[in-house]
Amino acid sequence: MTKPLIVVNFKAYGEVCGEAGLGLARACEEIGKETGTSIVSCPQMVDLALVAQSIRAPVWSQSSDAVSPGGRTGHTTVKAIKGAGATGTLVNHSESRKLLFDIEDIVKRCREEGIVSCVCTNNIRTSIAAAALGPDFVAVEPPELIGGDVSVTSADPEIVSNAVEGVKAIDRKVNVLCGAGVKNSADVAKAIELGARGVLLASGVVKAKDPRSVLRDLASAL
Ligand code: G3P
């Protein structure tokens, strides 16, 4: 069973391009160390190698493509993600959807390369389907709550507990994260109570006036 974790997706927010993105990743590392929690950074793709090579805390890619290395242009292979120093990748984020057979391909490549795969899903059924592919994590996020102020854990707690139950019925090794609207320690505590192994969030940290204090608060629930 993995340690509970907080995954921070920097998305394409203007607040975290380049140096600012590295600054936020350093804050994730620092607060993780200070609180003894695992805080994962998912920086913007162009900053992936810079961030992964600058901090020791885990860094994941926001996305990856279902292609083998070779004569292609504009793709990001799982091999390149690992080469950049990242230890995992989000797959099928609701803002970067993939076809089912591409999700399976990426999960398989992650397993071969020895990096973590976290497949994002939008409801209970797709969470169960994703579990059948054997990723390390399934992250359930109702799209309508993404970027909002109401956490999935209070707006739709059943989606979390039922996704956990459904995923575990398929494969006990797959852990569930939840996300959308997560903002504070109460949301994280509720996620854990509902059976999730942690949270995936973005705006609550990236757009915060003081991301360090938000990270500290989130981590206090673990
Ligand atoms: O990847 C995290 C995400 O989609 C949730 O975003 O802004 O609601 O925390 P947010």
py3Dmol code that shows the C-alpha trace and the ligand (Angstrom):
import py3Dmol

protein = """\
ATOM      1  CA  MET A   1       0.000   0.000   0.000  1.00  0.00           C
ATOM      2  CA  THR A   2       1.554   3.335  -1.008  1.00  0.00           C
ATOM      3  CA  LYS A   3       1.781   6.292   1.362  1.00  0.00           C
ATOM      4  CA  PRO A   4      -1.048   8.826   0.961  1.00  0.00           C
ATOM      5  CA  LEU A   5      -0.085  11.571  -1.427  1.00  0.00           C
ATOM      6  CA  ILE A   6      -0.960  15.006  -2.710  1.00  0.00           C
ATOM      7  CA  VAL A   7      -0.508  15.503  -6.448  1.00  0.00           C
ATOM      8  CA  VAL A   8      -0.315  19.100  -7.667  1.00  0.00           C
ATOM      9  CA  ASN A   9      -1.071  19.574 -11.365  1.00  0.00           C
ATOM     10  CA  PHE A  10       0.373  22.910 -12.543  1.00  0.00           C
ATOM     11  CA  LYS A  11      -1.758  22.697 -15.742  1.00  0.00           C
ATOM     12  CA  ALA A  12      -1.060  25.478 -18.264  1.00  0.00           C
ATOM     13  CA  TYR A  13      -1.620  28.232 -15.682  1.00  0.00           C
ATOM     14  CA  GLY A  14       0.343  31.400 -16.431  1.00  0.00           C
ATOM     15  CA  GLU A  15       1.331  31.696 -12.758  1.00  0.00           C
ATOM     16  CA  VAL A  16       3.676  28.702 -13.024  1.00  0.00           C
ATOM     17  CA  CYS A  17       5.648  29.019 -16.268  1.00  0.00           C
ATOM     18  CA  GLY A  18       9.430  28.531 -16.165  1.00  0.00           C
ATOM     19  CA  GLU A  19      11.138  29.827 -13.000  1.00  0.00           C
ATOM     20  CA  ALA A  20       7.806  30.255 -11.222  1.00  0.00           C
ATOM     21  CA  GLY A  21       6.988  26.606 -11.907  1.00  0.00           C
ATOM     22  CA  LEU A  22      10.317  25.566 -10.481  1.00  0.00           C
ATOM     23  CA  GLY A  23       9.567  27.761  -7.460  1.00  0.00           C
ATOM     24  CA  LEU A  24       6.260  25.982  -6.843  1.00  0.00           C
ATOM     25  CA  ALA A  25       7.892  22.561  -7.249  1.00  0.00           C
ATOM     26  CA  ARG A  26      10.534  23.576  -4.694  1.00  0.00           C
ATOM     27  CA  ALA A  27       7.736  24.628  -2.337  1.00  0.00           C
ATOM     28  CA  CYS A  28       6.066  21.207  -2.804  1.00  0.00           C
ATOM     29  CA  GLU A  29       9.362  19.527  -1.983  1.00  0.00           C
ATOM     30  CA  GLU A  30      10.053  21.722   1.021  1.00  0.00           C
ATOM     31  CA  ILE A  31       6.581  21.369   2.572  1.00  0.00           C
ATOM     32  CA  GLY A  32       6.611  17.635   1.848  1.00  0.00           C
ATOM     33  CA  LYS A  33       9.881  17.336   3.756  1.00  0.00           C
ATOM     34  CA  GLU A  34       8.736  19.553   6.588  1.00  0.00           C
ATOM     35  CA  THR A  35       5.467  17.618   7.078  1.00  0.00           C
ATOM     36  CA  GLY A  36       6.730  14.141   6.193  1.00  0.00           C
ATOM     37  CA  THR A  37       4.235  13.815   3.330  1.00  0.00           C
ATOM     38  CA  SER A  38       4.582  12.950  -0.307  1.00  0.00           C
ATOM     39  CA  ILE A  39       3.754  15.936  -2.526  1.00  0.00           C
ATOM     40  CA  VAL A  40       4.068  15.284  -6.252  1.00  0.00           C
ATOM     41  CA  SER A  41       4.586  18.122  -8.751  1.00  0.00           C
ATOM     42  CA  CYS A  42       3.259  17.937 -12.323  1.00  0.00           C
ATOM     43  CA  PRO A  43       4.925  20.934 -13.973  1.00  0.00           C
ATOM     44  CA  GLN A  44       4.282  22.182 -17.473  1.00  0.00           C
ATOM     45  CA  MET A  45       5.757  19.875 -20.095  1.00  0.00           C
ATOM     46  CA  VAL A  46       8.471  22.283 -21.227  1.00  0.00           C
ATOM     47  CA  ASP A  47       9.674  22.549 -17.617  1.00  0.00           C
ATOM     48  CA  LEU A  48       9.566  18.822 -16.858  1.00  0.00           C
ATOM     49  CA  ALA A  49      13.305  18.077 -17.133  1.00  0.00           C
ATOM     50  CA  LEU A  50      14.325  21.299 -15.381  1.00  0.00           C
ATOM     51  CA  VAL A  51      12.030  20.590 -12.432  1.00  0.00           C
ATOM     52  CA  ALA A  52      12.740  16.848 -12.239  1.00  0.00           C
ATOM     53  CA  GLN A  53      16.478  17.488 -12.218  1.00  0.00           C
ATOM     54  CA  SER A  54      16.274  20.285  -9.648  1.00  0.00           C
ATOM     55  CA  ILE A  55      14.318  18.630  -6.857  1.00  0.00           C
ATOM     56  CA  ARG A  56      14.333  15.242  -5.171  1.00  0.00           C
ATOM     57  CA  ALA A  57      10.604  15.027  -4.490  1.00  0.00           C
ATOM     58  CA  PRO A  58       8.563  13.128  -7.096  1.00  0.00           C
ATOM     59  CA  VAL A  59       7.785  14.843 -10.390  1.00  0.00           C
ATOM     60  CA  TRP A  60       5.186  13.517 -12.831  1.00  0.00           C
ATOM     61  CA  SER A  61       4.340  14.493 -16.370  1.00  0.00           C
ATOM     62  CA  GLN A  62       0.897  16.003 -17.004  1.00  0.00           C
ATOM     63  CA  SER A  63       0.459  13.753 -20.014  1.00  0.00           C
ATOM     64  CA  SER A  64       2.207  11.385 -22.396  1.00  0.00           C
ATOM     65  CA  ASP A  65       1.529   9.929 -25.822  1.00  0.00           C
ATOM     66  CA  ALA A  66       0.848   6.338 -26.815  1.00  0.00           C
ATOM     67  CA  VAL A  67       3.720   6.132 -29.261  1.00  0.00           C
ATOM     68  CA  SER A  68       7.017   4.314 -29.369  1.00  0.00           C
ATOM     69  CA  PRO A  69      10.211   6.333 -29.715  1.00  0.00           C
ATOM     70  CA  GLY A  70      11.061   6.982 -33.352  1.00  0.00           C
ATOM     71  CA  GLY A  71      10.478   9.225 -36.333  1.00  0.00           C
ATOM     72  CA  ARG A  72       7.647  11.314 -34.952  1.00  0.00           C
ATOM     73  CA  THR A  73       7.223  15.005 -34.341  1.00  0.00           C
ATOM     74  CA  GLY A  74       5.656  16.774 -31.388  1.00  0.00           C
ATOM     75  CA  HIS A  75       5.049  13.649 -29.314  1.00  0.00           C
ATOM     76  CA  THR A  76       6.091  12.894 -25.758  1.00  0.00           C
ATOM     77  CA  THR A  77       7.016   9.276 -25.205  1.00  0.00           C
ATOM     78  CA  VAL A  78       7.000   7.544 -21.833  1.00  0.00           C
ATOM     79  CA  LYS A  79      10.690   6.819 -22.418  1.00  0.00           C
ATOM     80  CA  ALA A  80      11.389  10.559 -22.827  1.00  0.00           C
ATOM     81  CA  ILE A  81       9.427  11.332 -19.670  1.00  0.00           C
ATOM     82  CA  LYS A  82      11.562   8.894 -17.741  1.00  0.00           C
ATOM     83  CA  GLY A  83      14.682  10.267 -19.417  1.00  0.00           C
ATOM     84  CA  ALA A  84      13.732  13.757 -18.266  1.00  0.00           C
ATOM     85  CA  GLY A  85      13.818  12.481 -14.682  1.00  0.00           C
ATOM     86  CA  ALA A  86      10.085  12.218 -14.020  1.00  0.00           C
ATOM     87  CA  THR A  87       8.894   9.232 -11.995  1.00  0.00           C
ATOM     88  CA  GLY A  88       5.322   9.105 -13.242  1.00  0.00           C
ATOM     89  CA  THR A  89       2.681  10.513 -15.537  1.00  0.00           C
ATOM     90  CA  LEU A  90      -0.962  11.491 -15.509  1.00  0.00           C
ATOM     91  CA  VAL A  91      -2.879   9.735 -18.280  1.00  0.00           C
ATOM     92  CA  ASN A  92      -6.219  10.768 -19.786  1.00  0.00           C
ATOM     93  CA  HIS A  93      -6.709  13.937 -17.751  1.00  0.00           C
ATOM     94  CA  SER A  94     -10.119  15.366 -18.485  1.00  0.00           C
ATOM     95  CA  GLU A  95      -8.385  18.289 -20.230  1.00  0.00           C
ATOM     96  CA  SER A  96      -6.257  15.870 -22.293  1.00  0.00           C
ATOM     97  CA  ARG A  97      -8.436  12.848 -23.040  1.00  0.00           C
ATOM     98  CA  LYS A  98      -7.134   9.672 -24.721  1.00  0.00           C
ATOM     99  CA  LEU A  99      -8.740   6.722 -26.501  1.00  0.00           C
ATOM    100  CA  LEU A 100      -9.101   3.540 -24.465  1.00  0.00           C
ATOM    101  CA  PHE A 101      -6.460   1.601 -26.388  1.00  0.00           C
ATOM    102  CA  ASP A 102      -4.033   4.521 -26.028  1.00  0.00           C
ATOM    103  CA  ILE A 103      -4.575   4.556 -22.265  1.00  0.00           C
ATOM    104  CA  GLU A 104      -3.802   0.855 -22.133  1.00  0.00           C
ATOM    105  CA  ASP A 105      -0.676   1.380 -24.242  1.00  0.00           C
ATOM    106  CA  ILE A 106       0.613   4.202 -22.005  1.00  0.00           C
ATOM    107  CA  VAL A 107      -0.043   2.233 -18.797  1.00  0.00           C
ATOM    108  CA  LYS A 108       1.873  -0.708 -20.293  1.00  0.00           C
ATOM    109  CA  ARG A 109       4.785   1.496 -21.327  1.00  0.00           C
ATOM    110  CA  CYS A 110       4.895   3.011 -17.821  1.00  0.00           C
ATOM    111  CA  ARG A 111       5.106  -0.489 -16.341  1.00  0.00           C
ATOM    112  CA  GLU A 112       7.922  -1.394 -18.728  1.00  0.00           C
ATOM    113  CA  GLU A 113       9.834   1.798 -17.964  1.00  0.00           C
ATOM    114  CA  GLY A 114       9.202   1.467 -14.222  1.00  0.00           C
ATOM    115  CA  ILE A 115       7.353   4.748 -13.778  1.00  0.00           C
ATOM    116  CA  VAL A 116       4.021   5.431 -12.078  1.00  0.00           C
ATOM    117  CA  SER A 117       0.829   5.701 -14.112  1.00  0.00           C
ATOM    118  CA  CYS A 118      -2.162   7.637 -12.827  1.00  0.00           C
ATOM    119  CA  VAL A 119      -5.223   7.320 -15.067  1.00  0.00           C
ATOM    120  CA  CYS A 120      -7.764  10.103 -14.637  1.00  0.00           C
ATOM    121  CA  THR A 121     -11.453   9.248 -14.931  1.00  0.00           C
ATOM    122  CA  ASN A 122     -14.722  11.157 -14.847  1.00  0.00           C
ATOM    123  CA  ASN A 123     -17.108   8.777 -13.072  1.00  0.00           C
ATOM    124  CA  ILE A 124     -17.475   5.438 -11.291  1.00  0.00           C
ATOM    125  CA  ARG A 125     -17.825   3.279 -14.405  1.00  0.00           C
ATOM    126  CA  THR A 126     -14.770   4.698 -16.144  1.00  0.00           C
ATOM    127  CA  SER A 127     -12.832   4.334 -12.878  1.00  0.00           C
ATOM    128  CA  ILE A 128     -13.688   0.630 -12.804  1.00  0.00           C
ATOM    129  CA  ALA A 129     -12.764   0.291 -16.494  1.00  0.00           C
ATOM    130  CA  ALA A 130      -9.440   2.053 -15.880  1.00  0.00           C
ATOM    131  CA  ALA A 131      -8.663  -0.315 -12.990  1.00  0.00           C
ATOM    132  CA  ALA A 132      -8.827  -3.237 -15.418  1.00  0.00           C
ATOM    133  CA  LEU A 133      -5.785  -1.759 -17.194  1.00  0.00           C
ATOM    134  CA  GLY A 134      -3.705  -2.142 -14.039  1.00  0.00           C
ATOM    135  CA  PRO A 135      -2.382   1.401 -13.493  1.00  0.00           C
ATOM    136  CA  ASP A 136      -0.811   2.396 -10.178  1.00  0.00           C
ATOM    137  CA  PHE A 137      -3.541   4.980  -9.555  1.00  0.00           C
ATOM    138  CA  VAL A 138      -6.963   5.900 -10.810  1.00  0.00           C
ATOM    139  CA  ALA A 139      -7.827   9.551 -10.123  1.00  0.00           C
ATOM    140  CA  VAL A 140     -11.538  10.214 -10.245  1.00  0.00           C
ATOM    141  CA  GLU A 141     -12.528  13.810 -11.017  1.00  0.00           C
ATOM    142  CA  PRO A 142     -16.044  14.933 -12.035  1.00  0.00           C
ATOM    143  CA  PRO A 143     -15.282  17.414 -14.856  1.00  0.00           C
ATOM    144  CA  GLU A 144     -18.030  19.838 -13.824  1.00  0.00           C
ATOM    145  CA  LEU A 145     -16.312  20.415 -10.462  1.00  0.00           C
ATOM    146  CA  ILE A 146     -12.813  20.953 -11.864  1.00  0.00           C
ATOM    147  CA  GLY A 147     -11.512  24.459 -11.252  1.00  0.00           C
ATOM    148  CA  GLY A 148     -14.441  25.300  -8.968  1.00  0.00           C
ATOM    149  CA  ASP A 149     -14.699  26.050  -5.269  1.00  0.00           C
ATOM    150  CA  VAL A 150     -16.744  23.043  -4.170  1.00  0.00           C
ATOM    151  CA  SER A 151     -14.726  19.932  -3.485  1.00  0.00           C
ATOM    152  CA  VAL A 152     -15.733  16.583  -4.959  1.00  0.00           C
ATOM    153  CA  THR A 153     -15.555  15.231  -1.416  1.00  0.00           C
ATOM    154  CA  SER A 154     -18.505  17.380  -0.319  1.00  0.00           C
ATOM    155  CA  ALA A 155     -20.380  17.768  -3.649  1.00  0.00           C
ATOM    156  CA  ASP A 156     -20.298  14.071  -4.539  1.00  0.00           C
ATOM    157  CA  PRO A 157     -18.729  11.906  -1.818  1.00  0.00           C
ATOM    158  CA  GLU A 158     -20.340   8.745  -3.265  1.00  0.00           C
ATOM    159  CA  ILE A 159     -18.359   9.065  -6.476  1.00  0.00           C
ATOM    160  CA  VAL A 160     -15.204   8.683  -4.399  1.00  0.00           C
ATOM    161  CA  SER A 161     -16.328   5.841  -2.128  1.00  0.00           C
ATOM    162  CA  ASN A 162     -18.011   3.952  -4.994  1.00  0.00           C
ATOM    163  CA  ALA A 163     -14.992   4.404  -7.255  1.00  0.00           C
ATOM    164  CA  VAL A 164     -12.794   3.012  -4.468  1.00  0.00           C
ATOM    165  CA  GLU A 165     -15.102   0.042  -3.990  1.00  0.00           C
ATOM    166  CA  GLY A 166     -15.368  -0.631  -7.736  1.00  0.00           C
ATOM    167  CA  VAL A 167     -11.654  -0.260  -8.399  1.00  0.00           C
ATOM    168  CA  LYS A 168     -10.683  -2.486  -5.477  1.00  0.00           C
ATOM    169  CA  ALA A 169     -13.136  -5.152  -6.690  1.00  0.00           C
ATOM    170  CA  ILE A 170     -11.196  -5.263  -9.964  1.00  0.00           C
ATOM    171  CA  ASP A 171      -7.648  -4.966  -8.643  1.00  0.00           C
ATOM    172  CA  ARG A 172      -6.705  -4.396  -5.003  1.00  0.00           C
ATOM    173  CA  LYS A 173      -3.282  -3.060  -5.979  1.00  0.00           C
ATOM    174  CA  VAL A 174      -4.754  -0.044  -7.762  1.00  0.00           C
ATOM    175  CA  ASN A 175      -5.098   2.976  -5.488  1.00  0.00           C
ATOM    176  CA  VAL A 176      -7.659   5.722  -5.969  1.00  0.00           C
ATOM    177  CA  LEU A 177      -7.073   9.462  -5.807  1.00  0.00           C
ATOM    178  CA  CYS A 178      -9.824  12.024  -6.087  1.00  0.00           C
ATOM    179  CA  GLY A 179      -9.841  15.567  -7.326  1.00  0.00           C
ATOM    180  CA  ALA A 180     -11.841  18.597  -8.465  1.00  0.00           C
ATOM    181  CA  GLY A 181     -12.349  21.601  -6.239  1.00  0.00           C
ATOM    182  CA  VAL A 182     -10.059  20.293  -3.486  1.00  0.00           C
ATOM    183  CA  LYS A 183      -8.829  23.275  -1.498  1.00  0.00           C
ATOM    184  CA  ASN A 184      -7.997  22.464   2.130  1.00  0.00           C
ATOM    185  CA  SER A 185      -7.179  19.932   4.828  1.00  0.00           C
ATOM    186  CA  ALA A 186     -10.851  19.152   5.490  1.00  0.00           C
ATOM    187  CA  ASP A 187     -11.219  18.090   1.834  1.00  0.00           C
ATOM    188  CA  VAL A 188      -8.101  15.904   2.071  1.00  0.00           C
ATOM    189  CA  ALA A 189      -9.257  14.340   5.356  1.00  0.00           C
ATOM    190  CA  LYS A 190     -12.643  13.553   3.807  1.00  0.00           C
ATOM    191  CA  ALA A 191     -10.962  12.017   0.737  1.00  0.00           C
ATOM    192  CA  ILE A 192      -8.983   9.680   2.994  1.00  0.00           C
ATOM    193  CA  GLU A 193     -12.094   8.856   5.025  1.00  0.00           C
ATOM    194  CA  LEU A 194     -13.858   7.910   1.759  1.00  0.00           C
ATOM    195  CA  GLY A 195     -11.075   5.446   0.961  1.00  0.00           C
ATOM    196  CA  ALA A 196      -8.903   7.492  -1.406  1.00  0.00           C
ATOM    197  CA  ARG A 197      -5.106   7.351  -1.052  1.00  0.00           C
ATOM    198  CA  GLY A 198      -4.813  11.063  -1.654  1.00  0.00           C
ATOM    199  CA  VAL A 199      -5.853  13.960  -3.839  1.00  0.00           C
ATOM    200  CA  LEU A 200      -5.094  15.448  -7.238  1.00  0.00           C
ATOM    201  CA  LEU A 201      -5.534  19.209  -7.329  1.00  0.00           C
ATOM    202  CA  ALA A 202      -4.523  22.303  -9.258  1.00  0.00           C
ATOM    203  CA  SER A 203      -6.139  25.728  -8.811  1.00  0.00           C
ATOM    204  CA  GLY A 204      -6.278  25.552  -5.010  1.00  0.00           C
ATOM    205  CA  VAL A 205      -2.481  25.584  -4.927  1.00  0.00           C
ATOM    206  CA  VAL A 206      -1.398  27.153  -8.226  1.00  0.00           C
ATOM    207  CA  LYS A 207      -3.688  30.169  -7.946  1.00  0.00           C
ATOM    208  CA  ALA A 208      -3.319  30.638  -4.192  1.00  0.00           C
ATOM    209  CA  LYS A 209      -1.833  33.899  -2.858  1.00  0.00           C
ATOM    210  CA  ASP A 210       0.373  31.832  -0.590  1.00  0.00           C
ATOM    211  CA  PRO A 211       0.802  28.319  -2.043  1.00  0.00           C
ATOM    212  CA  ARG A 212       3.147  27.311   0.797  1.00  0.00           C
ATOM    213  CA  SER A 213       0.527  27.827   3.469  1.00  0.00           C
ATOM    214  CA  VAL A 214      -2.084  25.979   1.370  1.00  0.00           C
ATOM    215  CA  LEU A 215       0.334  23.058   0.915  1.00  0.00           C
ATOM    216  CA  ARG A 216       1.056  23.022   4.650  1.00  0.00           C
ATOM    217  CA  ASP A 217      -2.672  22.953   5.405  1.00  0.00           C
ATOM    218  CA  LEU A 218      -3.354  20.161   2.874  1.00  0.00           C
ATOM    219  CA  ALA A 219      -0.486  18.077   4.238  1.00  0.00           C
ATOM    220  CA  SER A 220      -1.704  18.461   7.813  1.00  0.00           C
ATOM    221  CA  ALA A 221      -4.564  16.058   6.998  1.00  0.00           C
ATOM    222  CA  LEU A 222      -2.227  13.179   6.114  1.00  0.00           C
TER     223      LEU A 222
END
"""
ligand_1 = """\
10
G3P
O -5.688 17.785 -12.216
C -6.355 18.359 -11.149
C -7.648 18.887 -11.507
O -8.227 18.651 -12.709
C -8.487 19.478 -10.474
O -8.343 20.843 -10.669
O -8.407 23.170 -10.039
O -10.268 21.658 -9.397
O -8.073 21.434 -8.280
P -8.811 21.825 -9.517
"""
view = py3Dmol.view(width=600, height=400)
view.addModel(protein, "pdb")
view.setStyle({"model": 0}, {"cartoon": {"style": "trace"}})
view.addModel(ligand_1, "xyz")
view.setStyle({"model": 1}, {"stick": {}})
view.zoomTo()
view.show()
